[in-house]
Amino acid sequence: MDLNLVKTFVKLAQTGSFTQAAKALGQPKSRVSRAISRLENQLAVQLVRRTTRQTSLTPEGEKFFLATSKIIDELEEEIDNVLDSGSEISGVIRITAPEDLAQAFLPGVLSEFTQKYPKVQIQTVITSEYVDLIKNNIDLAFRIGKLKDSNFIQKRLSDVKMILVASPDYIKKWGRPKIIKDLELHNFLPFHHWQKSPELAELNVKPKLVGDSFVLLVNMALQGSGITMLPDFYATKYLESGELLHILPKWEGSPNHLNLLYPTKKTSARVRLLIEMVSQRS
């Protein structure tokens, strides 16, 4: 039996659709469909129910998936390890991260990594939306805050603290707050989770803008529009350049955690090397 047919079936079962399986495998949808039909013919059993709206496994398909998925995953990992050990590190690493983290943290570490390992290609999925690691064939995910993927390996990189910042022009015009309650006298532009910080939730303010993007909030602050909240890692370069000032430095919002997630304990050498570099830089 052609193991590529089994590999295609496993990816279909993991992703839940022919379209997603084709995307993950880098193949036309028609090729994936033909592979499943060939596998079913060889086994003389229906593995997949196909309708115009959805794809699901038959009971026989469920049994076959449980019997083969771990074997296929381990086989692919071992092949990757053999290839990595016998030659220069190469291949593709797919990562996902929220936009704010991608802007502030990833460029430096990915630039260093690709210079050190020029035959490795990095593919990114930059979004603040939840990304299914299996369906999207993701090797590494950067996540801030509470984790949903409890079945994946989780590595805590660092704590992320929220701080208050404003531009020098804004402070020159409106003055610098001395205590948290002084924010009631200012144009406060909070992040949308601001009320999770007890001190801020008690403020008598009705913000003109509540942002869910740090890209937007930092640009509002740089234009002198008000005092806003940013993660410390995102604010660093603006504080160092003097474009923004740290307001009420003794105050910090409730910390979150910056985490790395990856689907399995066994990973290719290239992914392990990237995890090691990220851990050293965070």
Secondary structure, 3 states (H helix, E strand, C coil): CCHHHHHHHHHHHHHCCHHHHHHHHCCCHHHHHHHHHHHHHHHCCCCEEECCCCEEECHHHHHHHHHHHHHHHHHHHHHHHHHHHHCCCCEEEEEEECHHHHHHCHHHHHHHHHHHCCCEEEEEEECCCCCCCCCCCCCEEEEECCCCCCCCEEEEEEEECEEEEECHHHHHHHCCCCCHHHHHHCCEECECCHHHCHHHHCCCCCCCCCECCHHHHHHHHHCCCCEEEEEHHHHHHHHHHCCCEEECCCCCCCCEEEEEEECCCCCCHHHHHHHHHHHHHC
